[in-house]
Amino acid sequence: MRMILNDLMVVTALVAMFPHSAFAGQGAMSGQNYNMGHGDSVQLGPRPFFLVDDMADSPLKQDLLACSEGPFKRTEFSIGHRGAAMQFPEHTRESYEAAARMGAGIVECDVVFTKDRELVCRHAQNDLHTTTNILAIPELAAKCTVPFTPATFDAAGNMLSPARAECRTSDITLAEFKQLRGKMDAFNPRALTVAEFMGGTANWRTDLYSGPTSGTLMTHKESIELFKVLGVMMTPELKTPAVRMPFNGFTQQAYAQKMIDEYKAAGVPPSKVWPQSFDKADVLYWIAKEPAFGEQAVYLDDAESVSDLPGAAELAGYKAAGINIVAPPIFALLATDPAGTIVPSDYARNAKAAGLDIITWTLERSSVLADGNNGFYYQTFDSAVRREGDMMQVLDVLARDVGIRGIFSDWPATVTYYANCMGLK
């Protein structure tokens, strides 16, 4: 394993130094696999097997047990959400590499911009205070939009105001951004010091991979070159800016265009890229101005509840406008029938009837399922989820009955296992 890691670090360094070399050329996108010297094999670890073992007895469980010896291969059905963000700091090189090792055939870079309008991978333009160590670097912390402010308490110890800070990629230059290290996305609202604020990691995650020599942040261009080396396809998400646009003359359309231009400059075929946005205008821009990339652009749905979801007529309107793929949260696609069984939702049926392909998000982004009250992603079918192994039943309904094209996961190995067992590519 040490040799494999060292070899990849060398290759990645060479790509960064020689972006037009053979490492970065079309060979990496031509169907060859650059999976750390292991051909098309992947490493799943124990979690998928734990989930299958935990399932209630059923024909599905028997099917999944029957394929436990593999072999397991990379699959486009498995999409690395921010890499492998359940345990690795999101949008770091280490997180992306972990996702590829777990068989994710597509990996995501959320795209934002710096003060000097360079594109980098972060989930939000204004999350550096919770996803990096910026507050621990005084000269950079001083540039944050909102400096660190400790929590306040009354005499009885009741919190009057939580600790806060807001640090944006647009507060700093690319050179300054590259000084940062990624950490798990978390903060402690009761913090009195910066060190305390930077804690708060959920107990079902870990800080084991957030050390001072890991958490390597990446520019969008660097992510493209790494993904070529890893042999995975790419799904960049153009994030909604936290700043008013235009920003220093940088318009929203220039932002959307620059993201696509970086794939074109790197020689990545449009068929290898799934651009995403929650902003319909971005998706329509790509369809009109970059139709080869717009053909598989993904319109993300930001619904918070069932009442926010588009109806049949609106979904049909998406298709009429040239949108081919929608990506709602998992809860939008599932419901329960009178018997308490998980079934496709009205939204799922309407999207399929409109001729739309569906990708969904995000698996493995909840804590222990057996505790109940599993939150946002399970809100429409939580009553049918009673144990950790029920996650595989959720996947099965999404794949077989809804017919999704792929699913984002914070731990891609789970989806890779299911997809291989069911013959999904």
C-alpha positions in Angstrom: 0.0 0.0 0.0 2.8 2.4 0.9 4.4 1.8 -2.6 1.0 2.4 -4.3 0.5 5.7 -2.5 4.0 6.9 -3.2 3.6 6.0 -6.9 0.4 8.0 -7.1 2.0 11.0 -5.4 4.8 10.9 -8.0 2.4 10.7 -10.9 0.2 13.5 -9.5 3.2 15.7 -9.0 4.3 15.0 -12.6 0.9 16.0 -13.9 1.0 19.3 -12.0 4.5 20.0 -13.3 3.9 18.9 -16.9 0.2 19.4 -17.6 0.7 18.6 -21.3 2.7 15.5 -20.8 1.6 11.9 -21.6 0.2 11.7 -18.1 -2.3 14.4 -18.9 -3.1 13.5 -22.5 -5.9 11.7 -24.1 -4.6 8.3 -23.0 -6.0 8.8 -19.5 -9.4 9.4 -21.0 -9.4 6.8 -23.7 -10.8 3.9 -21.6 -7.5 2.9 -20.0 -7.7 2.6 -16.2 -5.1 4.3 -14.1 -6.3 2.9 -10.8 -3.0 2.9 -8.9 -1.6 -0.1 -10.7 -4.6 -2.4 -10.0 -6.2 -2.4 -13.4 -10.0 -2.3 -13.0 -10.1 -3.7 -9.5 -11.3 -1.7 -6.5 -10.9 -1.8 -2.7 -14.2 -1.8 -0.8 -13.2 -2.3 2.8 -15.6 -3.8 5.4 -18.5 -1.3 5.3 -20.6 -2.7 2.4 -20.2 -6.2 3.9 -21.4 -5.0 7.3 -24.4 -3.4 5.7 -25.4 -6.5 3.8 -24.9 -8.7 6.9 -27.1 -6.3 8.8 -30.0 -6.6 6.4 -33.2 -8.5 7.4 -33.5 -11.8 5.6 -34.9 -11.3 2.1 -34.2 -12.3 -1.6 -32.3 -9.1 -2.0 -30.0 -10.0 0.9 -29.3 -13.4 -0.6 -28.5 -11.8 -3.9 -26.1 -9.4 -2.3 -24.4 -12.1 -0.2 -24.0 -14.3 -3.3 -21.7 -11.8 -4.9 -19.6 -11.0 -1.8 -16.4 -12.6 -3.3 -16.5 -10.2 -6.3 -14.6 -9.3 -8.4 -15.6 -5.7 -8.0 -15.0 -3.1 -10.6 -15.4 0.7 -11.0 -19.0 1.8 -12.0 -20.4 5.0 -13.2 -23.5 4.3 -11.0 -21.2 5.2 -8.0 -20.5 8.9 -7.8 -18.0 10.2 -5.3 -19.8 13.1 -3.5 -17.0 15.6 -2.7 -14.8 12.5 -2.9 -15.3 10.2 0.0 -16.4 12.8 2.5 -17.8 10.6 5.2 -14.3 10.2 6.6 -11.9 12.2 4.4 -11.9 16.0 4.3 -14.1 16.9 1.4 -12.7 18.1 -1.9 -9.1 17.2 -1.1 -6.8 15.0 -3.1 -6.9 12.3 -0.5 -10.7 12.3 -0.6 -10.8 12.0 -4.4 -8.2 9.2 -4.4 -10.2 7.3 -1.7 -13.4 7.6 -3.9 -11.6 6.2 -6.9 -10.2 3.3 -4.9 -13.7 2.5 -3.7 -14.9 2.2 -7.3 -16.5 5.6 -8.0 -16.6 5.9 -11.7 -17.5 9.6 -11.5 -16.0 12.1 -8.9 -17.2 15.6 -8.1 -15.4 18.9 -7.8 -17.7 21.7 -6.5 -16.4 24.8 -8.3 -16.0 28.2 -6.7 -13.6 31.1 -7.4 -10.9 33.0 -5.5 -10.3 36.7 -5.2 -8.2 36.6 -8.4 -11.0 34.7 -10.1 -9.3 31.3 -10.2 -11.4 28.2 -9.9 -10.9 25.9 -7.0 -12.7 22.9 -5.4 -14.9 23.8 -2.4 -18.5 22.9 -1.5 -19.3 26.6 -1.0 -17.6 29.9 -1.6 -18.0 30.7 2.1 -17.1 27.5 3.9 -13.3 27.9 4.5 -13.9 28.5 8.2 -15.4 25.1 8.6 -13.6 23.0 6.0 -10.0 24.3 6.2 -7.5 25.6 8.8 -7.7 29.2 7.6 -8.6 30.5 11.1 -5.3 29.0 12.4 -3.3 31.1 10.0 -3.5 34.7 11.4 -2.5 36.5 8.2 -5.2 34.7 6.3 -7.8 34.7 9.0 -7.5 38.6 9.1 -8.8 38.6 5.5 -12.1 36.7 6.3 -15.4 38.4 5.6 -16.4 37.8 9.3 -13.5 37.2 11.7 -13.8 34.6 14.5 -16.1 35.7 17.3 -16.3 33.5 20.4 -19.5 32.3 21.9 -21.0 34.2 24.7 -22.8 32.9 27.8 -24.8 34.2 30.7 -23.9 33.7 34.4 -25.7 30.4 34.4 -23.7 29.0 31.5 -26.5 29.4 28.9 -25.3 30.3 25.5 -26.4 33.8 24.4 -24.8 33.7 21.0 -22.8 31.0 19.2 -19.3 31.3 18.0 -19.1 32.4 14.4 -16.8 33.2 11.5 -17.2 33.4 7.7 -14.2 32.9 5.4 -14.7 32.9 1.6 -12.5 31.8 -1.2 -13.1 35.2 -2.7 -11.4 36.7 0.4 -8.1 35.3 -0.7 -5.9 34.8 -3.8 -5.2 31.4 -5.3 -1.6 31.5 -3.9 -3.1 32.1 -0.4 -5.7 29.3 -0.9 -2.9 26.9 -1.7 -1.5 27.5 1.8 -4.6 25.9 3.4 -5.2 22.4 4.5 -8.6 20.7 4.4 -10.3 19.4 7.5 -13.6 17.7 8.2 -16.5 20.1 7.7 -17.5 21.0 11.2 -17.3 23.7 13.9 -18.1 24.0 17.6 -20.8 26.7 18.2 -19.8 26.9 21.9 -16.2 27.7 21.1 -14.2 30.3 23.0 -11.1 29.9 21.0 -10.1 29.3 17.3 -8.8 25.9 18.3 -12.2 25.0 19.9 -14.1 26.4 16.9 -12.2 24.2 14.5 -13.4 21.1 16.3 -17.0 19.8 16.4 -16.6 16.8 14.0 -19.6 14.5 14.3 -18.9 11.4 16.3 -19.8 9.1 13.3 -17.0 10.7 11.3 -13.3 11.0 12.0 -10.4 13.5 12.1 -8.0 10.7 11.4 -7.3 12.0 7.9 -7.2 15.7 8.8 -3.6 15.9 9.8 -1.1 18.7 9.0 0.4 16.7 6.1 -3.0 15.6 4.6 -6.1 17.5 3.5 -4.5 18.7 0.2 -6.7 21.3 -1.4 -7.0 21.4 -5.2 -7.7 23.9 -7.9 -10.3 22.9 -10.5 -7.5 22.4 -13.1 -5.6 20.1 -10.7 -8.7 18.1 -10.1 -9.1 17.5 -13.8 -5.6 16.3 -14.1 -5.9 14.0 -11.1 -9.2 12.5 -12.3 -7.5 11.8 -15.7 -4.7 9.9 -13.8 -7.3 8.1 -11.7 -9.3 7.1 -14.8 -12.6 8.5 -13.5 -15.2 10.7 -15.2 -15.9 14.2 -13.8 -19.0 16.0 -12.5 -18.2 19.6 -11.6 -20.8 21.7 -9.8 -20.9 25.4 -10.4 -21.7 26.7 -7.0 -23.9 29.7 -6.4 -21.5 32.6 -5.4 -21.7 34.1 -1.9 -20.7 37.5 -3.4 -22.7 39.7 -5.6 -22.1 39.1 -9.3 -20.4 40.5 -11.3 -17.4 40.1 -9.0 -14.6 42.4 -10.0 -16.0 42.3 -13.6 -16.5 38.5 -13.4 -20.0 37.8 -14.6 -22.1 34.6 -13.9 -21.9 33.6 -17.5 -18.1 34.1 -17.6 -17.9 31.9 -14.5 -20.0 29.2 -16.1 -17.9 29.4 -19.3 -14.6 29.4 -17.5 -15.5 26.1 -15.9 -16.2 24.5 -19.2 -13.1 26.1 -20.8 -10.8 24.3 -18.3 -12.1 20.9 -19.5 -11.6 22.0 -23.1 -8.1 23.2 -22.5 -7.3 19.9 -20.7 -8.5 17.9 -23.8 -11.4 16.2 -21.8 -14.2 15.0 -24.1 -17.6 16.3 -23.2 -18.8 12.7 -22.8 -16.6 12.5 -19.8 -18.1 15.5 -18.0 -21.4 16.0 -16.2 -21.6 19.8 -15.4 -24.1 20.5 -12.6 -25.8 23.5 -11.1 -28.7 24.4 -8.8 -29.1 27.5 -11.0 -31.3 26.7 -14.0 -29.8 29.6 -15.9 -26.3 28.0 -15.7 -27.7 24.7 -17.2 -29.5 26.6 -20.0 -26.4 28.6 -20.7 -24.4 25.4 -21.3 -27.1 23.9 -23.4 -27.1 27.1 -25.6 -23.4 28.0 -25.7 -21.7 24.6 -25.1 -24.2 22.1 -26.4 -21.7 19.2 -26.4 -21.3 19.7 -22.6 -24.9 20.8 -22.1 -26.2 17.5 -23.4 -25.5 15.9 -20.1 -25.6 18.9 -17.9 -27.4 18.1 -14.6 -30.0 20.4 -13.1 -29.9 20.0 -9.3 -33.1 20.4 -7.3 -32.7 22.2 -4.0 -36.1 21.2 -2.6 -36.2 21.1 1.2 -39.5 19.2 1.4 -42.1 17.5 -0.8 -44.0 20.7 -1.1 -41.0 22.4 -2.8 -40.8 19.8 -5.6 -41.8 20.6 -9.2 -44.9 19.0 -10.6 -45.4 17.0 -13.8 -45.9 20.1 -16.0 -42.7 21.8 -14.7 -40.7 18.7 -15.2 -42.0 18.3 -18.7 -40.9 22.0 -19.2 -37.4 21.1 -18.2 -37.2 18.5 -21.0 -38.7 20.9 -23.5 -36.0 23.4 -22.6 -33.3 20.9 -23.4 -32.5 19.6 -19.9 -31.9 15.9 -20.0 -30.9 15.1 -16.4 -32.4 16.2 -13.1 -30.8 15.5 -9.7 -33.2 15.8 -6.7 -32.3 14.7 -3.1 -33.1 11.0 -2.3 -36.3 11.9 -0.4 -37.9 13.4 -3.5 -37.8 10.0 -5.3 -39.2 7.7 -2.5 -42.3 7.3 -0.5 -44.0 4.5 1.4 -47.2 2.6 0.5 -50.0 1.7 2.9 -48.0 -1.5 3.9 -45.0 0.6 4.8 -42.9 -0.6 1.8 -40.5 1.9 0.1 -41.8 2.8 -3.3 -41.1 5.4 -6.0 -42.7 8.8 -5.4 -44.9 10.9 -7.6 -41.9 13.1 -8.5 -40.0 10.0 -9.6 -42.8 8.8 -11.9 -43.4 12.3 -13.3 -39.7 12.8 -14.1 -39.5 9.5 -15.9 -42.8 10.3 -17.8 -41.2 13.6 -18.9 -38.2 11.6 -20.4 -35.7 12.9 -17.9 -32.8 10.8 -16.6 -32.3 11.0 -12.8 -29.3 11.2 -10.6 -29.8 11.6 -6.8 -27.9 12.7 -3.7 -26.6 11.8 -1.1 -26.2 8.3 0.3 -24.0 7.7 3.4 -24.6 11.3 4.6 -26.6 10.3 7.7 -25.5 8.9 11.0 -26.8 5.7 12.6 -30.0 4.8 10.9 -31.4 2.4 13.5 -31.7 5.4 15.9 -34.7 6.6 13.8 -35.4 10.3 12.9 -32.8 10.1 10.1 -33.3 13.6 8.9 -33.4 15.4 5.5 -32.6 12.6 3.1 -35.0 10.1 4.7 -37.9 12.4 5.4 -40.5 10.7 3.1 -39.7 7.1 4.0 -38.1 7.2 7.4 -40.7 4.9 8.9 -39.5 2.1 6.7 -35.8 2.4 7.8 -35.1 0.5 11.0 -31.5 -0.8 10.7 -28.3 0.0 8.9 -28.8 -2.7 6.3 -32.0 -1.0 5.1 -29.7 1.4 3.2 -29.2 -1.4 0.6 -33.0 -1.7 0.3 -33.1 2.0 -0.4 -30.5 1.6 -3.1 -32.4 -1.3 -4.6 -35.7 0.7 -5.0 -33.8 3.7 -6.4 -32.0 1.4 -9.0 -34.7 -1.1 -9.9 -38.0 0.8 -9.4 -37.1 4.4 -9.9 -34.4 3.7 -12.5 -31.8 6.3 -11.5 -28.8 6.7 -13.6 -26.4 7.1 -10.6 -26.2 8.2 -7.0 -23.8 10.5 -5.1 -22.4 8.9 -2.0 -20.1 10.1 0.8 -18.7 6.5 0.9 -18.8 5.2 -2.7 -17.8 1.6 -1.7 -21.4 1.0 -0.6 -22.8 1.9 -4.0 -20.0 0.1 -5.8 -20.8 -3.1 -4.0 -24.5 -2.9 -4.9 -23.9 -1.9 -8.5 -21.5 -4.8 -9.1 -23.9 -7.3 -7.6 -26.7 -6.1 -9.9 -24.6 -5.8 -13.0 -24.9 -2.0 -13.3 -22.1 -0.3 -15.2 
